Amino acid sequence: MGNDLVLGGYGQPEERRGWLAPKQSAVQREYQQREERAAAELMFQAKKQEATAALRMRLTETAMHDVADVVSLARQLAAGDPFLAQELGALVGEFNRQTARDIRGFGNGLGL
């Protein structure tokens, strides 16, 4: 069997060094390892969500600038022509809808 006490030293928390510390049982070590893995998994998931949110925010900001550029270009190209403005308006509207779909669907199917 063995002694349930070991001399605390290196590898032990500093406040326990030099003291007689109880040995960890295999079950306790398994629980501790599970807890450490669960904590690491939670940290990974949190960092992944944070990165996804940052990417989505960057994508949204870039898309807003693109939409503004497309609207401005359509106004310049129409130059007061109502027929051309109507046709370009339909293209701008479709661009805006597709951009919104792209932002909403960001990460779907990629495991993000």
Biopython code that builds the backbone (N, CA, C, O; Angstrom):
import numpy as np
from Bio.PDB.StructureBuilder import StructureBuilder

atoms = [
    (1, "MET", "N", (0.835, -1.169, 0.000)),
    (1, "MET", "CA", (0.000, 0.000, 0.000)),
    (1, "MET", "C", (0.880, 1.233, 0.000)),
    (1, "MET", "O", (1.233, 1.731, -1.069)),
    (2, "GLY", "N", (1.228, 1.715, 1.111)),
    (2, "GLY", "CA", (2.093, 2.874, 1.136)),
    (2, "GLY", "C", (1.572, 3.925, 2.090)),
    (2, "GLY", "O", (0.478, 3.829, 2.646)),
    (3, "ASN", "N", (2.380, 4.897, 2.244)),
    (3, "ASN", "CA", (2.068, 5.991, 3.139)),
    (3, "ASN", "C", (1.191, 7.001, 2.419)),
    (3, "ASN", "O", (1.409, 7.279, 1.240)),
    (4, "ASP", "N", (0.213, 7.547, 3.103)),
    (4, "ASP", "CA", (-0.663, 8.549, 2.502)),
    (4, "ASP", "C", (-0.078, 9.944, 2.592)),
    (4, "ASP", "O", (-0.673, 10.898, 2.092)),
    (5, "LEU", "N", (1.063, 10.075, 3.212)),
    (5, "LEU", "CA", (1.674, 11.385, 3.341)),
    (5, "LEU", "C", (3.003, 11.401, 2.607)),
    (5, "LEU", "O", (3.761, 10.433, 2.644)),
    (6, "VAL", "N", (3.274, 12.517, 1.936)),
    (6, "VAL", "CA", (4.570, 12.707, 1.285)),
    (6, "VAL", "C", (5.101, 14.052, 1.732)),
    (6, "VAL", "O", (4.341, 14.946, 2.105)),
    (7, "LEU", "N", (6.413, 14.183, 1.690)),
    (7, "LEU", "CA", (7.018, 15.451, 2.044)),
    (7, "LEU", "C", (6.782, 16.423, 0.904)),
    (7, "LEU", "O", (7.208, 16.176, -0.224)),
    (8, "GLY", "N", (6.112, 17.520, 1.189)),
    (8, "GLY", "CA", (5.860, 18.521, 0.153)),
    (8, "GLY", "C", (7.155, 19.175, -0.258)),
    (8, "GLY", "O", (8.016, 19.435, 0.583)),
    (9, "GLY", "N", (7.302, 19.436, -1.503)),
    (9, "GLY", "CA", (8.508, 20.066, -2.012)),
    (9, "GLY", "C", (8.231, 20.631, -3.383)),
    (9, "GLY", "O", (7.150, 21.160, -3.644)),
    (10, "TYR", "N", (9.207, 20.520, -4.255)),
    (10, "TYR", "CA", (9.016, 21.037, -5.603)),
    (10, "TYR", "C", (7.883, 20.279, -6.277)),
    (10, "TYR", "O", (7.750, 19.066, -6.120)),
    (11, "GLY", "N", (7.080, 21.000, -7.017)),
    (11, "GLY", "CA", (5.901, 20.405, -7.622)),
    (11, "GLY", "C", (4.678, 20.566, -6.746)),
    (11, "GLY", "O", (3.558, 20.291, -7.174)),
    (12, "GLN", "N", (4.892, 21.010, -5.524)),
    (12, "GLN", "CA", (3.780, 21.279, -4.621)),
    (12, "GLN", "C", (3.571, 22.792, -4.553)),
    (12, "GLN", "O", (4.504, 23.554, -4.807)),
    (13, "PRO", "N", (2.369, 23.230, -4.215)),
    (13, "PRO", "CA", (2.174, 24.673, -4.023)),
    (13, "PRO", "C", (3.152, 25.198, -2.983)),
    (13, "PRO", "O", (3.525, 24.484, -2.052)),
    (14, "GLU", "N", (3.563, 26.443, -3.145)),
    (14, "GLU", "CA", (4.619, 27.000, -2.308)),
    (14, "GLU", "C", (4.283, 26.938, -0.822)),
    (14, "GLU", "O", (5.163, 26.688, 0.002)),
    (15, "GLU", "N", (3.014, 27.164, -0.474)),
    (15, "GLU", "CA", (2.662, 27.172, 0.944)),
    (15, "GLU", "C", (2.738, 25.770, 1.554)),
    (15, "GLU", "O", (2.711, 25.627, 2.776)),
    (16, "ARG", "N", (2.833, 24.726, 0.707)),
    (16, "ARG", "CA", (2.873, 23.358, 1.229)),
    (16, "ARG", "C", (4.281, 22.771, 1.192)),
    (16, "ARG", "O", (4.489, 21.658, 1.674)),
    (17, "ARG", "N", (5.240, 23.484, 0.638)),
    (17, "ARG", "CA", (6.600, 22.945, 0.562)),
    (17, "ARG", "C", (7.169, 22.764, 1.966)),
    (17, "ARG", "O", (7.031, 23.628, 2.832)),
    (18, "GLY", "N", (7.808, 21.626, 2.162)),
    (18, "GLY", "CA", (8.434, 21.362, 3.457)),
    (18, "GLY", "C", (7.473, 20.811, 4.490)),
    (18, "GLY", "O", (7.886, 20.475, 5.600)),
    (19, "TRP", "N", (6.210, 20.714, 4.149)),
    (19, "TRP", "CA", (5.221, 20.171, 5.070)),
    (19, "TRP", "C", (4.855, 18.771, 4.611)),
    (19, "TRP", "O", (5.077, 18.406, 3.457)),
    (20, "LEU", "N", (4.306, 18.010, 5.504)),
    (20, "LEU", "CA", (3.804, 16.705, 5.104)),
    (20, "LEU", "C", (2.457, 16.920, 4.423)),
    (20, "LEU", "O", (1.505, 17.400, 5.039)),
    (21, "ALA", "N", (2.392, 16.560, 3.149)),
    (21, "ALA", "CA", (1.176, 16.777, 2.371)),
    (21, "ALA", "C", (0.573, 15.428, 2.006)),
    (21, "ALA", "O", (1.309, 14.492, 1.693)),
    (22, "PRO", "N", (-0.749, 15.309, 2.039)),
    (22, "PRO", "CA", (-1.365, 14.031, 1.673)),
    (22, "PRO", "C", (-1.170, 13.753, 0.183)),
    (22, "PRO", "O", (-1.231, 14.665, -0.641)),
    (23, "LYS", "N", (-0.932, 12.475, -0.154)),
    (23, "LYS", "CA", (-0.811, 12.073, -1.558)),
    (23, "LYS", "C", (-2.181, 12.193, -2.221)),
    (23, "LYS", "O", (-3.219, 12.004, -1.587)),
    (24, "GLN", "N", (-2.154, 12.510, -3.499)),
    (24, "GLN", "CA", (-3.409, 12.517, -4.238)),
    (24, "GLN", "C", (-3.700, 11.101, -4.700)),
    (24, "GLN", "O", (-2.817, 10.392, -5.182)),
    (25, "SER", "N", (-4.923, 10.715, -4.549)),
    (25, "SER", "CA", (-5.296, 9.396, -5.048)),
    (25, "SER", "C", (-5.485, 9.479, -6.555)),
    (25, "SER", "O", (-5.581, 10.569, -7.119)),
    (26, "ALA", "N", (-5.538, 8.340, -7.191)),
    (26, "ALA", "CA", (-5.732, 8.294, -8.647)),
    (26, "ALA", "C", (-7.059, 8.941, -9.027)),
    (26, "ALA", "O", (-7.159, 9.609, -10.056)),
    (27, "VAL", "N", (-8.061, 8.743, -8.204)),
    (27, "VAL", "CA", (-9.375, 9.342, -8.479)),
    (27, "VAL", "C", (-9.290, 10.863, -8.394)),
    (27, "VAL", "O", (-9.847, 11.568, -9.235)),
    (28, "GLN", "N", (-8.597, 11.363, -7.384)),
    (28, "GLN", "CA", (-8.445, 12.810, -7.250)),
    (28, "GLN", "C", (-7.683, 13.389, -8.436)),
    (28, "GLN", "O", (-8.047, 14.441, -8.963)),
    (29, "ARG", "N", (-6.610, 12.689, -8.857)),
    (29, "ARG", "CA", (-5.854, 13.160, -10.021)),
    (29, "ARG", "C", (-6.729, 13.176, -11.271)),
    (29, "ARG", "O", (-6.659, 14.110, -12.070)),
    (30, "GLU", "N", (-7.551, 12.144, -11.439)),
    (30, "GLU", "CA", (-8.445, 12.076, -12.601)),
    (30, "GLU", "C", (-9.439, 13.241, -12.575)),
    (30, "GLU", "O", (-9.679, 13.875, -13.602)),
    (31, "TYR", "N", (-10.015, 13.521, -11.404)),
    (31, "TYR", "CA", (-10.938, 14.655, -11.287)),
    (31, "TYR", "C", (-10.238, 15.970, -11.619)),
    (31, "TYR", "O", (-10.783, 16.822, -12.321)),
    (32, "GLN", "N", (-9.030, 16.114, -11.103)),
    (32, "GLN", "CA", (-8.278, 17.345, -11.349)),
    (32, "GLN", "C", (-7.958, 17.490, -12.835)),
    (32, "GLN", "O", (-8.075, 18.581, -13.392)),
    (33, "GLN", "N", (-7.555, 16.393, -13.480)),
    (33, "GLN", "CA", (-7.265, 16.451, -14.917)),
    (33, "GLN", "C", (-8.514, 16.779, -15.725)),
    (33, "GLN", "O", (-8.457, 17.554, -16.680)),
    (34, "ARG", "N", (-9.648, 16.185, -15.339)),
    (34, "ARG", "CA", (-10.913, 16.500, -16.027)),
    (34, "ARG", "C", (-11.262, 17.973, -15.873)),
    (34, "ARG", "O", (-11.684, 18.633, -16.823)),
    (35, "GLU", "N", (-11.077, 18.471, -14.657)),
    (35, "GLU", "CA", (-11.376, 19.880, -14.389)),
    (35, "GLU", "C", (-10.475, 20.792, -15.217)),
    (35, "GLU", "O", (-10.937, 21.785, -15.779)),
    (36, "GLU", "N", (-9.193, 20.452, -15.290)),
    (36, "GLU", "CA", (-8.259, 21.260, -16.076)),
    (36, "GLU", "C", (-8.606, 21.215, -17.562)),
    (36, "GLU", "O", (-8.536, 22.235, -18.249)),
    (37, "ARG", "N", (-8.982, 20.024, -18.063)),
    (37, "ARG", "CA", (-9.382, 19.918, -19.474)),
    (37, "ARG", "C", (-10.649, 20.717, -19.741)),
    (37, "ARG", "O", (-10.754, 21.392, -20.765)),
    (38, "ALA", "N", (-11.615, 20.645, -18.821)),
    (38, "ALA", "CA", (-12.864, 21.393, -18.992)),
    (38, "ALA", "C", (-12.590, 22.896, -18.988)),
    (38, "ALA", "O", (-13.166, 23.637, -19.785)),
    (39, "ALA", "N", (-11.718, 23.341, -18.100)),
    (39, "ALA", "CA", (-11.376, 24.768, -18.050)),
    (39, "ALA", "C", (-10.666, 25.194, -19.330)),
    (39, "ALA", "O", (-10.927, 26.276, -19.857)),
    (40, "ALA", "N", (-9.767, 24.347, -19.833)),
    (40, "ALA", "CA", (-9.065, 24.671, -21.081)),
    (40, "ALA", "C", (-10.041, 24.718, -22.249)),
    (40, "ALA", "O", (-9.924, 25.585, -23.115)),
    (41, "GLU", "N", (-10.996, 23.805, -22.284)),
    (41, "GLU", "CA", (-12.009, 23.789, -23.351)),
    (41, "GLU", "C", (-12.873, 25.049, -23.293)),
    (41, "GLU", "O", (-13.185, 25.639, -24.327)),
    (42, "LEU", "N", (-13.255, 25.456, -22.088)),
    (42, "LEU", "CA", (-14.041, 26.686, -21.945)),
    (42, "LEU", "C", (-13.257, 27.902, -22.420)),
    (42, "LEU", "O", (-13.808, 28.780, -23.084)),
    (43, "MET", "N", (-11.981, 27.954, -22.082)),
    (43, "MET", "CA", (-11.146, 29.072, -22.532)),
    (43, "MET", "C", (-11.024, 29.073, -24.049)),
    (43, "MET", "O", (-11.085, 30.130, -24.677)),
    (44, "PHE", "N", (-10.852, 27.890, -24.644)),
    (44, "PHE", "CA", (-10.755, 27.785, -26.100)),
    (44, "PHE", "C", (-12.042, 28.268, -26.753)),
    (44, "PHE", "O", (-12.002, 29.036, -27.714)),
    (45, "GLN", "N", (-13.183, 27.823, -26.236)),
    (45, "GLN", "CA", (-14.470, 28.236, -26.807)),
    (45, "GLN", "C", (-14.668, 29.748, -26.672)),
    (45, "GLN", "O", (-15.165, 30.396, -27.593)),
    (46, "ALA", "N", (-14.281, 30.302, -25.531)),
    (46, "ALA", "CA", (-14.426, 31.746, -25.326)),
    (46, "ALA", "C", (-13.554, 32.525, -26.303)),
    (46, "ALA", "O", (-14.002, 33.514, -26.883)),
    (47, "LYS", "N", (-12.317, 32.087, -26.488)),
    (47, "LYS", "CA", (-11.417, 32.774, -27.426)),
    (47, "LYS", "C", (-11.911, 32.624, -28.858)),
    (47, "LYS", "O", (-11.787, 33.550, -29.660)),
    (48, "LYS", "N", (-12.467, 31.466, -29.181)),
    (48, "LYS", "CA", (-13.008, 31.233, -30.521)),
    (48, "LYS", "C", (-14.196, 32.158, -30.784)),
    (48, "LYS", "O", (-14.297, 32.748, -31.859)),
    (49, "GLN", "N", (-15.090, 32.286, -29.809)),
    (49, "GLN", "CA", (-16.235, 33.187, -29.962)),
    (49, "GLN", "C", (-15.777, 34.636, -30.066)),
    (49, "GLN", "O", (-16.332, 35.414, -30.842)),
    (50, "GLU", "N", (-14.775, 34.990, -29.292)),
    (50, "GLU", "CA", (-14.247, 36.351, -29.345)),
    (50, "GLU", "C", (-13.643, 36.645, -30.720)),
    (50, "GLU", "O", (-13.852, 37.724, -31.275)),
    (51, "ALA", "N", (-12.900, 35.694, -31.262)),
    (51, "ALA", "CA", (-12.302, 35.876, -32.590)),
    (51, "ALA", "C", (-13.374, 35.946, -33.671)),
    (51, "ALA", "O", (-13.277, 36.757, -34.592)),
    (52, "THR", "N", (-14.394, 35.101, -33.564)),
    (52, "THR", "CA", (-15.490, 35.126, -34.537)),
    (52, "THR", "C", (-16.218, 36.463, -34.483)),
    (52, "THR", "O", (-16.562, 37.029, -35.520)),
    (53, "ALA", "N", (-16.452, 36.966, -33.279)),
    (53, "ALA", "CA", (-17.125, 38.261, -33.138)),
    (53, "ALA", "C", (-16.281, 39.385, -33.733)),
    (53, "ALA", "O", (-16.812, 40.285, -34.384)),
    (54, "ALA", "N", (-14.980, 39.335, -33.513)),
    (54, "ALA", "CA", (-14.099, 40.366, -34.074)),
    (54, "ALA", "C", (-14.095, 40.304, -35.598)),
    (54, "ALA", "O", (-14.125, 41.339, -36.264)),
    (55, "LEU", "N", (-14.059, 39.095, -36.149)),
    (55, "LEU", "CA", (-14.106, 38.949, -37.608)),
    (55, "LEU", "C", (-15.433, 39.432, -38.176)),
    (55, "LEU", "O", (-15.470, 40.096, -39.212)),
    (56, "ARG", "N", (-16.529, 39.091, -37.485)),
    (56, "ARG", "CA", (-17.850, 39.527, -37.950)),
    (56, "ARG", "C", (-17.954, 41.054, -37.902)),
    (56, "ARG", "O", (-18.515, 41.667, -38.811)),
    (57, "MET", "N", (-17.420, 41.661, -36.856)),
    (57, "MET", "CA", (-17.450, 43.116, -36.756)),
    (57, "MET", "C", (-16.631, 43.744, -37.879)),
    (57, "MET", "O", (-17.054, 44.727, -38.487)),
    (58, "ARG", "N", (-15.468, 43.177, -38.150)),
    (58, "ARG", "CA", (-14.622, 43.693, -39.231)),
    (58, "ARG", "C", (-15.317, 43.531, -40.580)),
    (58, "ARG", "O", (-15.283, 44.437, -41.413)),
    (59, "LEU", "N", (-15.948, 42.377, -40.795)),
    (59, "LEU", "CA", (-16.691, 42.129, -42.031)),
    (59, "LEU", "C", (-17.838, 43.126, -42.178)),
    (59, "LEU", "O", (-18.083, 43.637, -43.271)),
    (60, "THR", "N", (-18.534, 43.399, -41.090)),
    (60, "THR", "CA", (-19.652, 44.341, -41.126)),
    (60, "THR", "C", (-19.170, 45.746, -41.453)),
    (60, "THR", "O", (-19.772, 46.432, -42.280)),
    (61, "GLU", "N", (-18.095, 46.178, -40.813)),
    (61, "GLU", "CA", (-17.568, 47.520, -41.088)),
    (61, "GLU", "C", (-17.138, 47.656, -42.544)),
    (61, "GLU", "O", (-17.427, 48.662, -43.192)),
    (62, "THR", "N", (-16.451, 46.647, -43.052)),
    (62, "THR", "CA", (-16.006, 46.670, -44.446)),
    (62, "THR", "C", (-17.204, 46.670, -45.387)),
    (62, "THR", "O", (-17.217, 47.391, -46.384)),
    (63, "ALA", "N", (-18.209, 45.861, -45.067)),
    (63, "ALA", "CA", (-19.405, 45.790, -45.908)),
    (63, "ALA", "C", (-20.151, 47.123, -45.920)),
    (63, "ALA", "O", (-20.683, 47.523, -46.955)),
    (64, "MET", "N", (-20.193, 47.811, -44.783)),
    (64, "MET", "CA", (-20.866, 49.116, -44.734)),
    (64, "MET", "C", (-20.169, 50.107, -45.657)),
    (64, "MET", "O", (-20.829, 50.882, -46.349)),
    (65, "HIS", "N", (-18.856, 50.088, -45.670)),
    (65, "HIS", "CA", (-18.110, 50.972, -46.568)),
    (65, "HIS", "C", (-18.366, 50.597, -48.025)),
    (65, "HIS", "O", (-18.514, 51.470, -48.880)),
    (66, "ASP", "N", (-18.419, 49.294, -48.303)),
    (66, "ASP", "CA", (-18.693, 48.843, -49.668)),
    (66, "ASP", "C", (-20.077, 49.289, -50.133)),
    (66, "ASP", "O", (-20.234, 49.750, -51.263)),
    (67, "VAL", "N", (-21.072, 49.154, -49.269)),
    (67, "VAL", "CA", (-22.433, 49.574, -49.621)),
    (67, "VAL", "C", (-22.463, 51.072, -49.895)),
    (67, "VAL", "O", (-23.073, 51.513, -50.868)),
    (68, "ALA", "N", (-21.810, 51.851, -49.048)),
    (68, "ALA", "CA", (-21.774, 53.304, -49.259)),
    (68, "ALA", "C", (-21.093, 53.634, -50.585)),
    (68, "ALA", "O", (-21.541, 54.526, -51.305)),
    (69, "ASP", "N", (-20.017, 52.924, -50.912)),
    (69, "ASP", "CA", (-19.323, 53.156, -52.183)),
    (69, "ASP", "C", (-20.203, 52.804, -53.374)),
    (69, "ASP", "O", (-20.216, 53.530, -54.368)),
    (70, "VAL", "N", (-20.938, 51.701, -53.286)),
    (70, "VAL", "CA", (-21.815, 51.283, -54.387)),
    (70, "VAL", "C", (-22.944, 52.287, -54.581)),
    (70, "VAL", "O", (-23.277, 52.626, -55.716)),
    (71, "VAL", "N", (-23.534, 52.764, -53.500)),
    (71, "VAL", "CA", (-24.609, 53.763, -53.605)),
    (71, "VAL", "C", (-24.070, 55.040, -54.232)),
    (71, "VAL", "O", (-24.710, 55.618, -55.111)),
    (72, "SER", "N", (-22.915, 55.481, -53.794)),
    (72, "SER", "CA", (-22.305, 56.692, -54.344)),
    (72, "SER", "C", (-22.001, 56.524, -55.832)),
    (72, "SER", "O", (-22.257, 57.431, -56.624)),
    (73, "LEU", "N", (-21.466, 55.388, -56.208)),
    (73, "LEU", "CA", (-21.162, 55.126, -57.614)),
    (73, "LEU", "C", (-22.435, 55.096, -58.456)),
    (73, "LEU", "O", (-22.453, 55.613, -59.573)),
    (74, "ALA", "N", (-23.491, 54.500, -57.930)),
    (74, "ALA", "CA", (-24.766, 54.456, -58.667)),
    (74, "ALA", "C", (-25.307, 55.863, -58.885)),
    (74, "ALA", "O", (-25.821, 56.168, -59.961)),
    (75, "ARG", "N", (-25.197, 56.717, -57.880)),
    (75, "ARG", "CA", (-25.661, 58.109, -58.039)),
    (75, "ARG", "C", (-24.854, 58.829, -59.111)),
    (75, "ARG", "O", (-25.404, 59.564, -59.931)),
    (76, "GLN", "N", (-23.552, 58.611, -59.095)),
    (76, "GLN", "CA", (-22.701, 59.254, -60.104)),
    (76, "GLN", "C", (-23.034, 58.756, -61.503)),
    (76, "GLN", "O", (-23.112, 59.544, -62.445)),
    (77, "LEU", "N", (-23.229, 57.457, -61.636)),
    (77, "LEU", "CA", (-23.516, 56.895, -62.954)),
    (77, "LEU", "C", (-24.889, 57.314, -63.472)),
    (77, "LEU", "O", (-25.060, 57.532, -64.672)),
    (78, "ALA", "N", (-25.856, 57.426, -62.584)),
    (78, "ALA", "CA", (-27.206, 57.817, -63.010)),
    (78, "ALA", "C", (-27.223, 59.253, -63.493)),
    (78, "ALA", "O", (-27.893, 59.563, -64.478)),
    (79, "ALA", "N", (-26.515, 60.117, -62.836)),
    (79, "ALA", "CA", (-26.376, 61.530, -63.221)),
    (79, "ALA", "C", (-27.714, 62.166, -63.602)),
    (79, "ALA", "O", (-27.811, 62.882, -64.599)),
    (80, "GLY", "N", (-28.732, 61.898, -62.805)),
    (80, "GLY", "CA", (-30.026, 62.542, -63.035)),
    (80, "GLY", "C", (-30.931, 61.822, -64.017)),
    (80, "GLY", "O", (-32.074, 62.245, -64.191)),
    (81, "ASP", "N", (-30.492, 60.775, -64.656)),
    (81, "ASP", "CA", (-31.328, 60.020, -65.599)),
    (81, "ASP", "C", (-32.242, 59.087, -64.800)),
    (81, "ASP", "O", (-31.752, 58.166, -64.147)),
    (82, "PRO", "N", (-33.567, 59.308, -64.838)),
    (82, "PRO", "CA", (-34.479, 58.515, -64.008)),
    (82, "PRO", "C", (-34.489, 57.022, -64.375)),
    (82, "PRO", "O", (-34.570, 56.172, -63.488)),
    (83, "PHE", "N", (-34.408, 56.697, -65.667)),
    (83, "PHE", "CA", (-34.418, 55.290, -66.068)),
    (83, "PHE", "C", (-33.165, 54.580, -65.562)),
    (83, "PHE", "O", (-33.241, 53.484, -65.006)),
    (84, "LEU", "N", (-32.029, 55.210, -65.759)),
    (84, "LEU", "CA", (-30.767, 54.625, -65.301)),
    (84, "LEU", "C", (-30.738, 54.522, -63.771)),
    (84, "LEU", "O", (-30.232, 53.544, -63.220)),
    (85, "ALA", "N", (-31.280, 55.531, -63.095)),
    (85, "ALA", "CA", (-31.336, 55.505, -61.629)),
    (85, "ALA", "C", (-32.198, 54.341, -61.151)),
    (85, "ALA", "O", (-31.867, 53.691, -60.160)),
    (86, "GLN", "N", (-33.299, 54.074, -61.847)),
    (86, "GLN", "CA", (-34.181, 52.967, -61.470)),
    (86, "GLN", "C", (-33.471, 51.622, -61.657)),
    (86, "GLN", "O", (-33.537, 50.753, -60.788)),
    (87, "GLU", "N", (-32.799, 51.459, -62.785)),
    (87, "GLU", "CA", (-32.094, 50.201, -63.048)),
    (87, "GLU", "C", (-30.926, 49.996, -62.078)),
    (87, "GLU", "O", (-30.720, 48.898, -61.560)),
    (88, "LEU", "N", (-30.178, 51.056, -61.845)),
    (88, "LEU", "CA", (-29.063, 50.949, -60.900)),
    (88, "LEU", "C", (-29.568, 50.736, -59.473)),
    (88, "LEU", "O", (-28.920, 50.061, -58.674)),
    (89, "GLY", "N", (-30.725, 51.315, -59.161)),
    (89, "GLY", "CA", (-31.324, 51.128, -57.836)),
    (89, "GLY", "C", (-31.622, 49.661, -57.557)),
    (89, "GLY", "O", (-31.428, 49.176, -56.443)),
    (90, "ALA", "N", (-32.098, 48.957, -58.591)),
    (90, "ALA", "CA", (-32.360, 47.523, -58.419)),
    (90, "ALA", "C", (-31.056, 46.762, -58.153)),
    (90, "ALA", "O", (-31.018, 45.859, -57.318)),
    (91, "LEU", "N", (-29.999, 47.131, -58.864)),
    (91, "LEU", "CA", (-28.702, 46.478, -58.644)),
    (91, "LEU", "C", (-28.152, 46.781, -57.249)),
    (91, "LEU", "O", (-27.626, 45.900, -56.569)),
    (92, "VAL", "N", (-28.283, 48.030, -56.841)),
    (92, "VAL", "CA", (-27.808, 48.426, -55.508)),
    (92, "VAL", "C", (-28.590, 47.683, -54.434)),
    (92, "VAL", "O", (-28.013, 47.210, -53.454)),
    (93, "GLY", "N", (-29.907, 47.581, -54.617)),
    (93, "GLY", "CA", (-30.737, 46.852, -53.649)),
    (93, "GLY", "C", (-30.327, 45.394, -53.530)),
    (93, "GLY", "O", (-30.240, 44.859, -52.425)),
    (94, "GLU", "N", (-30.074, 44.751, -54.660)),
    (94, "GLU", "CA", (-29.637, 43.349, -54.634)),
    (94, "GLU", "C", (-28.262, 43.216, -53.967)),
    (94, "GLU", "O", (-28.021, 42.276, -53.209)),
    (95, "PHE", "N", (-27.372, 44.160, -54.254)),
    (95, "PHE", "CA", (-26.055, 44.147, -53.603)),
    (95, "PHE", "C", (-26.214, 44.261, -52.089)),
    (95, "PHE", "O", (-25.553, 43.545, -51.338)),
    (96, "ASN", "N", (-27.089, 45.160, -51.643)),
    (96, "ASN", "CA", (-27.316, 45.349, -50.205)),
    (96, "ASN", "C", (-27.888, 44.084, -49.566)),
    (96, "ASN", "O", (-27.447, 43.679, -48.490)),
    (97, "ARG", "N", (-28.869, 43.458, -50.222)),
    (97, "ARG", "CA", (-29.463, 42.229, -49.676)),
    (97, "ARG", "C", (-28.427, 41.105, -49.584)),
    (97, "ARG", "O", (-28.354, 40.392, -48.583)),
    (98, "GLN", "N", (-27.635, 40.960, -50.637)),
    (98, "GLN", "CA", (-26.626, 39.895, -50.630)),
    (98, "GLN", "C", (-25.557, 40.153, -49.565)),
    (98, "GLN", "O", (-25.081, 39.225, -48.912)),
    (99, "THR", "N", (-25.194, 41.408, -49.404)),
    (99, "THR", "CA", (-24.212, 41.757, -48.366)),
    (99, "THR", "C", (-24.763, 41.424, -46.983)),
    (99, "THR", "O", (-24.049, 40.878, -46.143)),
    (100, "ALA", "N", (-26.031, 41.752, -46.748)),
    (100, "ALA", "CA", (-26.654, 41.429, -45.457)),
    (100, "ALA", "C", (-26.702, 39.919, -45.242)),
    (100, "ALA", "O", (-26.443, 39.450, -44.135)),
    (101, "ARG", "N", (-27.029, 39.153, -46.281)),
    (101, "ARG", "CA", (-27.042, 37.685, -46.164)),
    (101, "ARG", "C", (-25.646, 37.157, -45.844)),
    (101, "ARG", "O", (-25.488, 36.249, -45.028)),
    (102, "ASP", "N", (-24.646, 37.728, -46.489)),
    (102, "ASP", "CA", (-23.266, 37.289, -46.237)),
    (102, "ASP", "C", (-22.868, 37.527, -44.784)),
    (102, "ASP", "O", (-22.222, 36.684, -44.161)),
    (103, "ILE", "N", (-23.255, 38.673, -44.255)),
    (103, "ILE", "CA", (-22.902, 38.991, -42.865)),
    (103, "ILE", "C", (-23.646, 38.066, -41.908)),
    (103, "ILE", "O", (-23.051, 37.528, -40.974)),
    (104, "ARG", "N", (-24.956, 37.877, -42.138)),
    (104, "ARG", "CA", (-25.735, 36.989, -41.266)),
    (104, "ARG", "C", (-25.232, 35.553, -41.330)),
    (104, "ARG", "O", (-25.220, 34.854, -40.317)),
    (105, "GLY", "N", (-24.820, 35.113, -42.504)),
    (105, "GLY", "CA", (-24.388, 33.732, -42.671)),
    (105, "GLY", "C", (-22.915, 33.501, -42.414)),
    (105, "GLY", "O", (-22.411, 32.401, -42.641)),
    (106, "PHE", "N", (-22.213, 34.528, -41.941)),
    (106, "PHE", "CA", (-20.774, 34.386, -41.715)),
    (106, "PHE", "C", (-20.497, 33.256, -40.737)),
    (106, "PHE", "O", (-21.027, 33.241, -39.626)),
    (107, "GLY", "N", (-19.678, 32.329, -41.147)),
    (107, "GLY", "CA", (-19.270, 31.246, -40.266)),
    (107, "GLY", "C", (-20.159, 30.026, -40.318)),
    (107, "GLY", "O", (-19.767, 28.971, -39.818)),
    (108, "ASN", "N", (-21.343, 30.124, -40.905)),
    (108, "ASN", "CA", (-22.215, 28.954, -40.976)),
    (108, "ASN", "C", (-21.576, 27.900, -41.870)),
    (108, "ASN", "O", (-21.132, 28.194, -42.980)),
    (109, "GLY", "N", (-21.538, 26.693, -41.377)),
    (109, "GLY", "CA", (-20.955, 25.598, -42.137)),
    (109, "GLY", "C", (-19.446, 25.511, -42.021)),
    (109, "GLY", "O", (-18.839, 24.578, -42.545)),
    (110, "LEU", "N", (-18.834, 26.462, -41.347)),
    (110, "LEU", "CA", (-17.382, 26.437, -41.193)),
    (110, "LEU", "C", (-16.966, 25.997, -39.793)),
    (110, "LEU", "O", (-15.778, 25.938, -39.475)),
    (111, "GLY", "N", (-17.952, 25.691, -38.968)),
    (111, "GLY", "CA", (-17.643, 25.283, -37.603)),
    (111, "GLY", "C", (-17.261, 26.445, -36.707)),
    (111, "GLY", "O", (-16.675, 26.239, -35.644)),
    (112, "LEU", "N", (-17.588, 27.674, -37.121)),
    (112, "LEU", "CA", (-17.248, 28.843, -36.302)),
    (112, "LEU", "C", (-18.351, 29.157, -35.332)),
    (112, "LEU", "O", (-18.241, 30.109, -34.560)),
]
sb = StructureBuilder()
sb.init_structure("model")
sb.init_model(0)
sb.init_chain("A")
sb.init_seg("    ")
for serial, (resi, resn, name, xyz) in enumerate(atoms, 1):
    if name == "N":
        sb.init_residue(resn, " ", resi, " ")
    sb.init_atom(name, np.array(xyz, "f"), 0.0, 1.0, " ", f" {name:<3s}", serial, name[0])
structure = sb.get_structure()
